[in-house]
């Protein structure tokens, strides 16, 4: 019987037992990479957390919040393309 040695990455990405773990890791990656993905937003927008596919953004400026809300679909597409997986399904704004 042959036992193929798997890397940790292979195990995390293929084994069902780790599905929730890898999803949470990807969600955290979105939060951490948000300033990289949207460098022009700088200190005006802060990614707070991701919960069940919803990205929570803190935006103090109401005009910017409205602009982001209007461009929500495009923002979600950019984030998911950058991460390489459909992690974000919606965006909610918090203060």
ChimeraX attribute file (.defattr): number of C-alpha atoms within 10 A of each C-alpha:
attribute: neighborCount
match mode: 1-to-1
recipient: residues
	/A:1	3
	/A:2	4
	/A:3	5
	/A:4	6
	/A:5	8
	/A:6	9
	/A:7	9
	/A:8	8
	/A:9	9
	/A:10	10
	/A:11	13
	/A:12	16
	/A:13	15
	/A:14	11
	/A:15	9
	/A:16	11
	/A:17	11
	/A:18	12
	/A:19	13
	/A:20	11
	/A:21	13
	/A:22	16
	/A:23	15
	/A:24	16
	/A:25	11
	/A:26	19
	/A:27	21
	/A:28	17
	/A:29	14
	/A:30	24
	/A:31	18
	/A:32	15
	/A:33	15
	/A:34	20
	/A:35	16
	/A:36	13
	/A:37	15
	/A:38	13
	/A:39	11
	/A:40	10
	/A:41	14
	/A:42	11
	/A:43	10
	/A:44	12
	/A:45	21
	/A:46	20
	/A:47	19
	/A:48	16
	/A:49	17
	/A:50	22
	/A:51	12
	/A:52	12
	/A:53	16
	/A:54	16
	/A:55	22
	/A:56	19
	/A:57	21
	/A:58	17
	/A:59	20
	/A:60	15
	/A:61	11
	/A:62	9
	/A:63	10
	/A:64	14
	/A:65	19
	/A:66	13
	/A:67	10
	/A:68	18
	/A:69	15
	/A:70	11
	/A:71	11
	/A:72	16
	/A:73	13
	/A:74	12
	/A:75	18
	/A:76	19
	/A:77	16
	/A:78	14
	/A:79	19
	/A:80	16
	/A:81	12
	/A:82	15
	/A:83	17
	/A:84	10
	/A:85	11
	/A:86	14
	/A:87	22
	/A:88	21
	/A:89	14
	/A:90	16
	/A:91	18
	/A:92	13
	/A:93	18
	/A:94	13
	/A:95	9
